[in-house]
Amino acid sequence: MRLMRSAGLEAAMFSSGAEFLESLGTRRPDCVVLDLHMPGMSGFEVQARLAEAGEALPVIIITAHDSPEACERALAAHAAAYLRKPLDDQMLLDAIAAAVSHGSN
């Protein structure tokens, strides 16, 4: 959060994927950063629910448990980026900028 704000980006954090999905009724983010391992539902589940709802939000997947299968699955579901932890700050900011730029076209 602090990184995003220091870069001039508005950011919100949610305690779970379900809480984030509920928030879409009142706000629409420019980009979504999802960890694959979250409480309640995985980043893949949130990504799938967004697609099912017709939400064309750019999604960036992050994970500490990298595997070729996870990367392939995320990108096949149209993730804008798939990043491995530990994250490089500039790499994350660049991925967000690219996702937002591409999502606004």
BAFI-3210 file (N, C-alpha, C; in Angstrom, 3 decimals, decimal comma, padded with zeros to 6 digits):
// residues 105
n [1|2|3|4|5|6|7|8|9|10|11|12|13|14|15|16|17|18|19|20|21|22|23|24|25|26|27|28|29|30|31|32|33|34|35|36|37|38|39|40|41|42|43|44|45|46|47|48|49|50|51|52|53|54|55|56|57|58|59|60|61|62|63|64|65|66|67|68|69|70|71|72|73|74|75|76|77|78|79|80|81|82|83|84|85|86|87|88|89|90|91|92|93|94|95|96|97|98|99|100|101|102|103|104|105]
n.u [000,819|001,856|003,869|002,367|000,949|003,104|003,875|001,927|-000,482|-003,836|-004,865|-006,455|-006,944|-008,002|-009,453|-010,090|-010,806|-013,540|-014,503|-013,359|-014,711|-017,330|-017,068|-017,147|-019,612|-019,764|-017,466|-015,032|-012,082|-009,047|-007,250|-006,398|-004,637|-003,784|-003,041|-002,119|-002,566|-004,829|-006,958|-009,899|-010,821|-008,957|-006,575|-006,933|-009,621|-010,921|-010,184|-011,515|-014,181|-014,456|-014,266|-016,520|-018,518|-018,328|-016,585|-014,215|-011,593|-008,172|-005,930|-003,379|-001,360|000,204|002,646|004,185|004,562|005,515|004,919|005,201|002,697|000,882|001,537|000,905|-001,851|-002,783|-002,114|-003,514|-006,049|-006,138|-004,574|-002,951|-000,368|002,056|003,637|006,450|007,098|009,937|008,787|009,974|009,942|009,808|009,218|006,650|005,245|005,615|004,218|001,624|001,191|001,338|-000,812|-003,004|-002,838|-003,218|-005,739|-007,342|-007,636]
n.v [-001,192|001,276|001,619|001,955|004,293|006,061|006,267|007,772|006,523|005,567|003,272|000,339|-002,031|-005,347|-007,723|-010,193|-012,133|-012,289|-010,037|-008,032|-008,546|-007,945|-005,209|-004,188|-003,300|-000,690|000,596|000,869|-000,432|000,513|-001,433|-004,717|-006,330|-009,492|-011,962|-015,346|-017,016|-016,512|-015,671|-017,641|-017,536|-018,313|-016,401|-017,203|-018,019|-015,578|-014,182|-015,765|-015,345|-012,620|-012,685|-014,271|-012,524|-010,673|-008,597|-006,588|-006,108|-005,286|-007,718|-008,458|-011,033|-012,230|-014,246|-016,391|-018,971|-020,179|-021,785|-023,477|-024,307|-022,710|-020,167|-020,474|-020,981|-018,548|-016,675|-017,755|-017,188|-014,578|-012,793|-009,720|-009,615|-011,774|-012,188|-013,011|-013,496|-012,710|-009,413|-006,998|-003,608|-001,640|-003,249|-004,150|-001,697|-000,957|-003,036|-002,531|000,021|-000,659|-002,448|-000,824|001,093|-000,508|-001,518|000,712|001,187]
n.w [000,000|000,862|-001,030|-003,389|-002,833|-002,497|-005,076|-006,114|-006,545|-005,967|-003,574|-002,311|000,252|000,942|003,172|002,238|-000,726|-001,155|000,207|-001,385|-003,856|-003,102|-002,757|-005,285|-005,958|-005,168|-005,929|-008,526|-009,413|-011,187|-011,659|-010,503|-007,991|-007,194|-004,813|-005,100|-002,930|-000,671|002,138|002,425|-000,476|-003,392|-005,370|-008,009|-007,932|-007,416|-009,723|-011,627|-010,841|-011,382|-014,172|-014,788|-013,996|-015,929|-015,602|-016,803|-015,702|-015,416|-014,225|-011,984|-011,053|-008,161|-006,522|-004,092|-004,376|-006,872|-009,983|-013,131|-014,031|-012,580|-013,532|-016,252|-016,030|-014,900|-016,916|-019,069|-018,261|-018,807|-017,243|-016,642|-015,816|-014,294|-011,403|-009,416|-005,956|-003,932|-004,553|-006,829|-006,358|-008,455|-010,636|-010,000|-009,966|-012,652|-013,906|-013,015|-014,166|-016,898|-017,069|-016,389|-018,402|-020,679|-020,079|-020,303|-022,947]
ca.u [000,000|002,716|004,531|001,402|000,689|004,304|003,930|000,782|-001,616|-004,811|-004,902|-007,294|-006,600|-009,158|-009,059|-010,359|-011,324|-014,986|-014,680|-013,066|-015,791|-018,481|-016,798|-017,349|-020,908|-019,635|-016,247|-014,448|-010,653|-008,434|-006,412|-006,511|-003,458|-004,251|-002,120|-002,757|-002,936|-005,519|-007,971|-011,227|-010,757|-007,648|-006,529|-007,548|-011,077|-011,349|-010,012|-012,611|-015,452|-014,468|-014,565|-017,916|-019,374|-018,110|-015,752|-012,991|-010,552|-006,846|-005,545|-001,974|-001,248|001,490|002,725|005,448|004,556|005,543|005,040|004,834|001,254|000,193|001,778|000,111|-003,268|-003,055|-002,054|-004,617|-007,251|-005,937|-003,900|-002,090|001,005|002,249|004,880|006,898|007,648|009,750|008,535|010,765|008,988|009,650|008,558|005,221|004,708|005,579|003,134|000,375|001,089|001,042|-002,166|-003,971|-002,748|-003,844|-007,149|-008,086|-007,745]
ca.v [000,000|002,451|001,748|002,508|005,699|006,865|006,447|008,593|005,678|005,293|001,827|-000,178|-003,396|-006,076|-008,863|-011,433|-011,984|-012,045|-008,626|-007,252|-008,712|-007,186|-003,780|-003,769|-002,629|000,732|001,177|000,101|-000,116|000,506|-002,625|-005,571|-007,141|-010,644|-013,011|-016,640|-017,628|-015,540|-016,308|-017,879|-017,945|-018,035|-015,393|-017,805|-017,980|-014,187|-013,905|-016,450|-014,661|-011,375|-013,041|-014,720|-011,342|-009,781|-007,470|-006,559|-005,406|-005,893|-008,445|-008,833|-012,135|-012,355|-015,484|-016,871|-020,404|-020,180|-023,033|-023,250|-024,513|-021,530|-019,083|-020,773|-020,807|-017,116|-015,998|-018,273|-016,475|-013,185|-011,914|-008,732|-009,943|-012,822|-011,790|-013,885|-012,881|-011,331|-008,474|-005,804|-002,494|-001,020|-004,213|-004,105|-000,414|-001,027|-003,950|-001,803|001,063|-001,315|-003,013|000,287|001,665|-001,453|-001,636|001,929|001,276]
ca.w [000,000|000,956|-002,329|-004,348|-002,473|-002,761|-006,524|-006,497|-006,893|-004,910|-003,369|-001,235|000,609|001,426|003,997|001,520|-002,087|-001,069|000,581|-002,583|-004,825|-002,593|-002,913|-006,670|-006,055|-004,845|-006,497|-009,620|-009,509|-012,518|-011,741|-009,327|-007,695|-006,425|-004,410|-005,334|-001,652|000,171|002,991|001,860|-001,878|-003,987|-006,427|-009,203|-007,772|-007,595|-011,151|-012,328|-010,523|-012,148|-015,567|-014,836|-013,833|-017,060|-015,175|-017,614|-014,948|-015,531|-013,026|-011,818|-010,106|-007,479|-005,757|-003,550|-004,688|-008,329|-010,745|-014,532|-014,183|-012,057|-014,484|-017,446|-015,693|-014,726|-018,210|-019,897|-017,802|-019,226|-016,290|-017,291|-015,421|-013,295|-010,742|-008,335|-004,749|-003,488|-005,647|-007,043|-006,341|-009,764|-011,514|-009,678|-010,457|-014,120|-014,287|-012,784|-015,207|-018,177|-017,000|-016,420|-019,739|-021,616|-019,721|-020,671|-024,409]
c.u [000,868|003,428|003,598|001,167|001,892|004,478|002,737|-000,439|-002,548|-004,908|-005,826|-006,904|-007,840|-008,688|-009,291|-010,830|-012,810|-015,269|-014,407|-014,229|-017,042|-018,298|-017,074|-018,709|-020,809|-018,394|-015,720|-012,978|-010,171|-007,648|-006,567|-005,220|-003,913|-003,103|-002,840|-003,250|-003,493|-006,522|-009,294|-011,223|-009,433|-007,733|-007,136|-009,072|-011,614|-011,259|-011,157|-013,950|-015,561|-014,853|-016,023|-018,887|-019,219|-017,305|-014,431|-011,909|-009,208|-006,435|-004,050|-001,936|000,152|001,483|004,129|005,624|004,467|005,624|004,677|003,326|000,461|000,343|000,912|-001,372|-003,631|-003,096|-003,144|-005,935|-007,118|-005,395|-002,991|-000,627|000,965|003,620|005,179|007,432|009,034|009,659|009,555|009,766|008,744|008,942|007,040|004,598|004,618|004,437|001,778|000,162|000,712|-000,382|-003,225|-003,996|-003,459|-005,339|-007,980|-008,233|-009,038]
c.v [001,263|002,698|002,408|003,989|006,582|007,121|007,261|007,798|005,528|003,778|001,488|-001,626|-004,053|-007,312|-010,197|-011,116|-011,668|-010,588|-007,724|-007,331|-007,952|-005,687|-003,282|-003,121|-001,134|001,392|000,270|000,489|-000,127|-000,780|-003,400|-006,371|-008,246|-011,567|-014,333|-017,268|-016,567|-016,284|-016,497|-018,370|-017,517|-016,894|-015,917|-017,750|-016,564|-013,813|-014,538|-015,763|-013,329|-011,653|-013,455|-013,551|-010,361|-008,544|-007,528|-005,739|-006,066|-006,491|-008,752|-009,897|-012,108|-013,648|-015,741|-018,348|-020,573|-021,603|-022,715|-023,383|-023,293|-020,355|-019,273|-020,540|-019,328|-016,398|-016,478|-017,599|-014,972|-012,265|-010,971|-009,005|-011,041|-012,560|-012,707|-013,061|-013,457|-010,390|-007,350|-004,647|-001,913|-001,961|-004,214|-002,817|-000,405|-001,922|-003,274|-000,751|000,449|-001,851|-001,925|000,913|000,784|-001,556|-000,430|002,094|000,705]
c.w [000,000|-000,368|-003,341|-004,069|-002,749|-004,258|-007,037|-006,916|-005,704|-004,787|-002,214|-001,002|001,210|002,182|003,307|000,108|-002,079|-000,721|-000,620|-003,579|-004,395|-002,820|-004,325|-006,897|-005,839|-005,413|-007,592|-009,751|-010,955|-012,755|-010,436|-009,184|-006,748|-006,070|-004,676|-004,044|-000,724|001,048|002,250|000,435|-002,466|-004,995|-007,720|-009,119|-007,969|-009,075|-011,949|-012,070|-011,263|-013,596|-015,716|-014,759|-014,989|-016,709|-015,935|-016,928|-015,190|-014,182|-013,082|-010,729|-009,497|-006,668|-005,238|-003,876|-006,196|-008,891|-012,189|-014,755|-013,713|-013,011|-015,726|-017,189|-015,577|-016,070|-019,156|-019,521|-018,003|-018,144|-017,070|-016,985|-014,366|-012,679|-009,562|-007,170|-004,513|-004,688|-005,664|-007,165|-007,728|-010,741|-011,275|-010,204|-011,979|-014,597|-014,100|-013,869|-016,543|-018,185|-017,104|-017,809|-020,756|-021,360|-020,113|-022,170|-024,905]
res [m|r|l|m|r|s|a|g|l|e|a|a|m|f|s|s|g|a|e|f|l|e|s|l|g|t|r|r|p|d|c|v|v|l|d|l|h|m|p|g|m|s|g|f|e|v|q|a|r|l|a|e|a|g|e|a|l|p|v|i|i|i|t|a|h|d|s|p|e|a|c|e|r|a|l|a|a|h|a|a|a|y|l|r|k|p|l|d|d|q|m|l|l|d|a|i|a|a|a|v|s|h|g|s|n]
***
